[in-house]
């Protein structure tokens, strides 16, 4: 049986993590792996999460199955957090899924069940896992213009021109905020135009909402998602609680569908749940119960929002300090875009040989396409990082 197989390509990010771990240099800097790190370089457990877990430990009375759709209180809390009153809830259904990745997989399976071989349009570039999830679900993948390698901003006119040519059998995958890998995001007026385009063409919006609250704030980051779903008859949303609640290993996400009416929502949701039943059957509860506990309790929610604000503020501060250090040392504005980007990532636009040089000469680790995780920047070493980058690009 297995003699027919050849070795699958390794994951580049996991390989980079291994290289970093094996590097003995005490001055090494990890800008690769996509997790939030505090000032000590640790992905710490949020205090609101610890308190929620303690409550769960003390009050939990059963370990029985949740049901295919998962923790219903969690689902309701996530809809309030992400969508608020932007859409009639009778048209909305939600199912808990294992992480944002699991949510994407479930929803792409749903798309292929509805219209096999549908084309999903993804941004150029996009998160590397989007393409294999879509292709493994039986979908076709094409790209729309997004990142301008000259300005390090969004190539919006080209993006919109492509979206305007799509039709009702197309799916458009959008990053709800904090674009991964580039860090370049749509402004509100650009979201307005994207929503209008989707309403006009009938293309189905599919929003990956993985970093809510990591950009400019919970309300601000939700603008694009809420604008789009309030403008179209149908939409899909993959939500992740990994980043904003620091629950990476708990794998807690949600697959959300918006249908034309309640009847269509029920039918579509039955297919969504059927897909889940035939895969992992039912989701785990712990991470979802943590989020439900936090969002339903005013005190815990306030504590969580304070922590989230501090995390976001730290990333913005690191962005501003790095861009300022480079500007002062080079007398150039070439890297000012780092301060303008939002979320954990920025795409620096460096060639692969420069990335490899930074790793070999300075112990600065980043993804081969020069995506950096700004949360991994040691604040007391920003000057060193600026010096290394400028030396490498001479």
C-alpha positions as semicolon CSV with decimal commas, in nm:
position;residue;x (nm);y (nm);z (nm)
1;X;0,000;0,000;0,000
2;X;0,237;0,273;0,121
3;X;0,509;0,197;-0,133
4;X;0,313;0,417;-0,373
5;X;0,385;0,727;-0,162
6;X;0,670;0,974;-0,193
7;X;0,786;1,200;0,086
8;X;0,570;1,511;0,126
9;X;0,747;1,848;0,131
10;X;0,825;1,971;0,481
11;X;0,661;2,276;0,636
12;X;0,899;2,569;0,596
13;X;0,788;2,745;0,914
14;X;0,833;2,433;1,126
15;X;1,175;2,377;0,967
16;X;1,271;2,735;1,052
17;X;1,162;2,677;1,413
18;X;1,395;2,377;1,426
19;X;1,686;2,579;1,286
20;X;1,628;2,855;1,540
21;X;1,613;2,609;1,830
22;X;1,944;2,452;1,721
23;X;2,123;2,788;1,686
24;X;2,351;2,833;1,991
25;X;2,400;3,209;1,947
26;X;2,259;3,402;2,246
27;X;2,192;3,704;2,023
28;X;1,959;3,522;1,783
29;X;1,618;3,678;1,708
30;X;1,308;3,479;1,614
31;X;1,081;3,674;1,378
32;X;0,946;3,363;1,209
33;X;0,683;3,165;1,397
34;X;0,341;3,332;1,393
35;X;0,251;3,350;1,760
36;X;0,229;3,653;1,986
37;X;0,522;3,691;2,227
38;X;0,548;3,925;2,525
39;X;0,848;4,136;2,624
40;X;1,015;3,821;2,766
41;X;0,969;3,633;2,441
42;X;0,701;3,411;2,591
43;X;0,354;3,328;2,457
44;X;0,202;3,370;2,801
45;X;-0,142;3,262;2,924
46;X;-0,368;3,566;2,958
47;X;-0,485;3,634;3,314
48;X;-0,850;3,637;3,206
49;X;-0,796;3,292;3,055
50;X;-0,644;3,159;3,378
51;X;-0,939;3,285;3,579
52;X;-1,187;3,138;3,333
53;X;-1,009;2,801;3,347
54;X;-1,024;2,805;3,726
55;X;-1,398;2,864;3,714
56;X;-1,439;2,580;3,466
57;X;-1,233;2,346;3,687
58;X;-1,446;2,429;3,990
59;X;-1,787;2,422;3,821
60;X;-1,771;2,168;3,539
61;X;-2,005;1,878;3,607
62;X;-1,974;1,659;3,297
63;X;-1,745;1,557;3,014
64;X;-2,020;1,435;2,785
65;X;-2,033;1,520;2,415
66;X;-2,117;1,875;2,306
67;X;-2,308;1,795;1,989
68;X;-2,196;1,848;1,632
69;X;-2,228;2,229;1,639
70;X;-2,026;2,253;1,959
71;X;-2,062;2,486;2,256
72;X;-2,377;2,689;2,189
73;X;-2,293;2,961;2,440
74;X;-1,956;3,004;2,271
75;X;-2,125;3,032;1,932
76;X;-2,363;3,302;2,048
77;X;-2,079;3,495;2,216
78;X;-1,862;3,480;1,903
79;X;-2,145;3,609;1,685
80;X;-2,196;3,901;1,923
81;X;-1,822;3,974;1,921
82;X;-1,764;3,948;1,547
83;X;-2,094;4,050;1,388
84;X;-2,293;4,245;1,653
85;X;-2,618;4,360;1,488
86;X;-2,478;4,391;1,134
87;X;-2,700;4,112;0,997
88;X;-3,034;3,951;1,077
89;X;-2,941;3,657;1,301
90;X;-3,219;3,444;1,154
91;X;-2,997;3,418;0,844
92;X;-2,685;3,318;1,042
93;X;-2,563;2,978;1,161
94;X;-2,243;2,894;1,347
95;X;-2,057;2,572;1,423
96;X;-1,755;2,541;1,648
97;X;-1,450;2,405;1,468
98;X;-1,092;2,310;1,561
99;X;-0,918;2,643;1,513
100;X;-0,937;2,889;1,229
101;X;-0,780;2,626;1,005
102;X;-1,054;2,375;1,084
103;X;-1,313;2,645;1,020
104;X;-1,164;2,717;0,679
105;X;-1,158;2,348;0,593
106;X;-1,519;2,288;0,694
107;X;-1,644;2,589;0,497
108;X;-1,442;2,500;0,187
109;X;-1,585;2,151;0,200
110;X;-1,929;2,315;0,213
111;X;-1,852;2,527;-0,094
112;X;-1,739;2,224;-0,290
113;X;-2,047;2,030;-0,186
114;X;-2,266;2,316;-0,308
115;X;-2,079;2,366;-0,637
116;X;-1,798;2,117;-0,701
117;X;-1,481;2,264;-0,846
118;X;-1,573;2,623;-0,766
119;X;-1,295;2,880;-0,806
120;X;-1,173;3,049;-0,488
121;X;-0,992;3,378;-0,543
122;X;-0,720;3,448;-0,287
123;X;-0,502;3,754;-0,238
124;X;-0,153;3,766;-0,389
125;X;0,010;3,674;-0,154
126;X;-0,199;3,498;0,107
127;X;-0,149;3,273;0,408
128;X;0,029;2,966;0,265
129;X;-0,228;2,723;0,408
130;X;-0,521;2,877;0,219
131;X;-0,425;2,717;-0,111
132;X;-0,378;2,356;0,003
133;X;-0,698;2,365;0,212
134;X;-0,893;2,484;-0,092
135;X;-0,728;2,241;-0,333
136;X;-0,765;1,946;-0,095
137;X;-1,134;2,036;-0,074
138;X;-1,167;1,999;-0,450
139;X;-1,172;2,371;-0,529
140;X;-0,975;2,565;-0,788
141;X;-0,755;2,855;-0,676
142;X;-0,682;3,181;-0,855
143;X;-0,532;3,503;-0,724
144;X;-0,639;3,865;-0,725
145;X;-0,381;4,149;-0,700
146;X;-0,321;4,267;-0,346
147;X;0,029;4,360;-0,229
148;X;0,230;4,632;-0,399
149;X;0,597;4,537;-0,366
150;X;0,702;4,896;-0,438
151;X;0,487;5,084;-0,186
152;X;0,437;4,786;0,053
153;X;0,070;4,881;0,058
154;X;-0,243;4,742;-0,105
155;X;-0,263;4,745;-0,485
156;X;-0,626;4,841;-0,446
157;X;-0,719;4,966;-0,793
158;X;-0,594;4,641;-0,947
159;X;-0,763;4,436;-0,677
160;X;-1,099;4,605;-0,729
161;X;-1,074;4,578;-1,107
162;X;-1,031;4,201;-1,074
163;X;-1,315;4,162;-0,824
164;X;-1,547;4,363;-1,050
165;X;-1,504;4,101;-1,323
166;X;-1,609;3,804;-1,110
167;X;-1,948;3,634;-1,114
168;X;-2,192;3,449;-0,891
169;X;-2,001;3,121;-0,922
170;X;-1,682;3,273;-0,777
171;X;-1,571;3,281;-0,414
172;X;-1,350;3,564;-0,284
173;X;-1,134;3,488;0,018
174;X;-1,072;3,808;0,215
175;X;-0,859;3,870;0,523
176;X;-1,094;4,040;0,771
177;X;-0,806;4,240;0,925
178;X;-0,431;4,214;0,987
179;X;-0,347;4,062;0,649
180;X;-0,117;3,761;0,669
181;X;0,158;3,769;0,549
182;X;0,184;4,133;0,444
183;X;0,038;4,343;0,728
184;X;-0,109;4,576;0,465
185;X;-0,483;4,627;0,524
186;X;-0,781;4,778;0,349
187;X;-0,904;5,117;0,471
188;X;-1,272;5,150;0,558
189;X;-1,357;5,327;0,234
190;X;-1,187;5,045;0,043
191;X;-1,393;4,790;0,232
192;X;-1,700;4,988;0,126
193;X;-1,598;4,951;-0,237
194;X;-1,523;4,579;-0,200
195;X;-1,865;4,526;-0,042
196;X;-2,032;4,716;-0,325
197;X;-1,843;4,510;-0,583
198;X;-1,947;4,180;-0,423
199;X;-2,309;4,297;-0,402
200;X;-2,299;4,386;-0,771
201;X;-2,127;4,073;-0,906
202;X;-2,286;3,818;-0,676
203;X;-1,948;3,661;-0,592
204;X;-1,951;3,491;-0,252
205;X;-1,738;3,660;0,016
206;X;-1,541;3,420;0,238
207;X;-1,377;3,611;0,523
208;X;-1,086;3,473;0,724
209;X;-1,120;3,653;1,058
210;X;-0,813;3,527;1,241
211;X;-0,681;3,838;1,415
212;X;-0,980;4,034;1,544
213;X;-0,850;4,298;1,787
214;X;-0,485;4,273;1,684
215;X;-0,498;4,561;1,436
216;X;-0,664;4,883;1,554
217;X;-0,922;4,752;1,803
218;X;-1,212;4,509;1,824
219;X;-1,465;4,748;1,674
220;X;-1,228;4,888;1,413
221;X;-1,107;4,544;1,301
222;X;-1,463;4,418;1,260
223;X;-1,559;4,697;1,019
224;X;-1,479;4,514;0,696
225;X;-1,651;4,192;0,795
226;X;-1,965;4,369;0,913
227;X;-1,976;4,595;0,607
228;X;-1,950;4,302;0,367
229;X;-2,207;4,076;0,532
230;X;-2,454;4,363;0,563
231;X;-2,423;4,422;0,187
232;X;-2,462;4,073;0,041
233;X;-2,720;3,792;0,059
234;X;-2,471;3,515;0,137
235;X;-2,132;3,498;0,306
236;X;-1,893;3,268;0,491
237;X;-1,667;3,357;0,785
238;X;-1,390;3,152;0,947
239;X;-1,324;3,282;1,298
240;X;-1,021;3,202;1,514
241;X;-0,977;3,255;1,888
242;X;-0,613;3,146;1,882
243;X;-0,454;3,489;1,866
244;X;-0,682;3,732;2,046
245;X;-0,736;3,491;2,338
246;X;-0,387;3,336;2,321
247;X;-0,542;2,989;2,287
248;X;-0,317;2,851;2,013
249;X;-0,296;2,495;2,141
250;X;-0,665;2,475;2,233
251;X;-0,759;2,497;1,862
252;X;-1,079;2,694;1,897
253;X;-1,250;2,846;1,594
254;X;-1,592;2,881;1,437
255;X;-1,743;2,829;1,093
256;X;-2,009;3,093;1,028
257;X;-2,251;3,102;0,736
258;X;-2,489;3,378;0,630
259;X;-2,774;3,270;0,401
260;X;-3,043;3,452;0,206
261;X;-3,311;3,367;0,460
262;X;-3,376;3,143;0,760
263;X;-3,497;2,850;0,549
264;X;-3,185;2,849;0,334
265;X;-2,973;2,888;0,647
266;X;-3,128;2,574;0,794
267;X;-3,068;2,369;0,480
268;X;-2,711;2,491;0,437
269;X;-2,636;2,439;0,805
270;X;-2,760;2,080;0,782
271;X;-2,496;2,018;0,517
272;X;-2,229;2,193;0,726
273;X;-2,308;1,972;1,025
274;X;-2,311;1,664;0,803
275;X;-1,958;1,748;0,686
276;X;-1,842;1,787;1,046
277;X;-2,003;1,458;1,148
278;X;-1,814;1,279;0,872
279;X;-1,481;1,433;0,977
280;X;-1,409;1,495;1,346
281;X;-1,771;1,426;1,452
282;X;-1,779;1,680;1,736
283;X;-1,541;1,954;1,852
284;X;-1,349;1,971;2,181
285;X;-1,492;2,200;2,446
286;X;-1,218;2,345;2,664
287;X;-1,108;2,642;2,453
288;X;-1,464;2,728;2,356
289;X;-1,579;2,720;2,717
290;X;-1,294;2,952;2,812
291;X;-1,403;3,207;2,553
292;X;-1,769;3,172;2,647
293;X;-1,686;3,224;3,015
294;X;-1,485;3,538;2,940
295;X;-1,727;3,698;2,696
296;X;-2,035;3,633;2,911
297;X;-1,882;3,780;3,228
298;X;-1,848;4,161;3,236
299;X;-1,547;4,161;3,469
300;X;-1,355;3,892;3,283
301;X;-1,437;4,051;2,949
302;X;-1,304;4,388;3,065
303;X;-0,985;4,221;3,189
304;X;-0,943;4,036;2,859
305;X;-0,996;4,354;2,656
306;X;-0,737;4,535;2,869
307;X;-0,485;4,259;2,801
308;X;-0,572;4,253;2,431
309;X;-0,528;4,629;2,411
310;X;-0,185;4,596;2,573
311;X;-0,079;4,328;2,324
312;X;-0,195;4,536;2,030
313;X;-0,031;4,848;2,170
314;X;0,299;4,668;2,215
315;X;0,301;4,550;1,853
316;X;0,227;4,901;1,728
317;X;0,504;5,041;1,950
318;X;0,754;4,786;1,816
319;X;0,655;4,876;1,460
320;X;0,705;5,246;1,523
321;X;1,038;5,198;1,699
322;X;1,182;4,973;1,429
323;X;1,079;5,201;1,144
324;X;1,213;5,504;1,334
325;X;1,544;5,331;1,407
326;X;1,589;5,240;1,040
327;X;1,498;5,594;0,933
328;X;1,749;5,750;1,170
329;X;2,030;5,512;1,077
330;X;1,973;5,526;0,701
331;X;1,822;5,871;0,653
332;X;1,565;5,693;0,439
333;X;1,189;5,638;0,458
334;X;1,207;5,304;0,276
335;X;1,086;5,107;0,579
336;X;0,830;5,352;0,715
337;X;0,561;5,111;0,594
338;X;0,637;4,887;0,893
339;X;0,474;5,146;1,119
340;X;0,172;5,170;0,890
341;X;0,106;4,795;0,877
342;X;-0,109;4,628;1,141
343;X;-0,127;4,292;1,314
344;X;0,161;4,058;1,389
345;X;0,314;4,052;1,042
346;X;0,487;4,269;0,786
347;X;0,626;4,162;0,452
348;X;0,959;4,342;0,414
349;X;1,005;4,274;0,043
350;X;1,361;4,142;0,084
351;X;1,501;3,884;-0,159
352;X;1,556;3,533;-0,028
353;X;1,934;3,568;-0,037
354;X;1,909;3,867;0,199
355;X;1,686;3,666;0,434
356;X;1,942;3,383;0,431
357;X;2,225;3,629;0,496
358;X;2,046;3,776;0,797
359;X;2,002;3,426;0,938
360;X;2,362;3,318;0,877
361;X;2,539;3,639;0,972
362;X;2,317;3,781;1,245
363;X;2,094;3,501;1,371
364;X;1,784;3,690;1,254
365;X;1,524;3,431;1,158
366;X;1,230;3,518;0,931
367;X;1,023;3,334;0,670
368;X;1,188;3,303;0,329
369;X;0,953;3,556;0,169
370;X;1,075;3,809;0,435
371;X;0,761;3,801;0,646
372;X;0,843;3,905;1,001
373;X;0,645;3,861;1,321
374;X;0,684;4,200;1,486
375;X;0,582;4,055;1,823
376;X;0,908;3,860;1,817
377;X;1,125;4,175;1,811
378;X;1,316;4,219;2,140
379;X;1,246;4,582;2,233
380;X;1,595;4,634;2,374
381;X;1,753;4,504;2,051
382;X;1,567;4,712;1,796
383;X;1,882;4,908;1,713
384;X;2,074;4,585;1,651
385;X;1,799;4,455;1,425
386;X;1,795;4,781;1,228
387;X;2,172;4,766;1,186
388;X;2,158;4,405;1,065
389;X;1,882;4,478;0,814
390;X;2,060;4,783;0,672
391;X;2,391;4,600;0,645
392;X;2,224;4,309;0,466
393;X;2,060;4,525;0,198
394;X;2,367;4,731;0,109
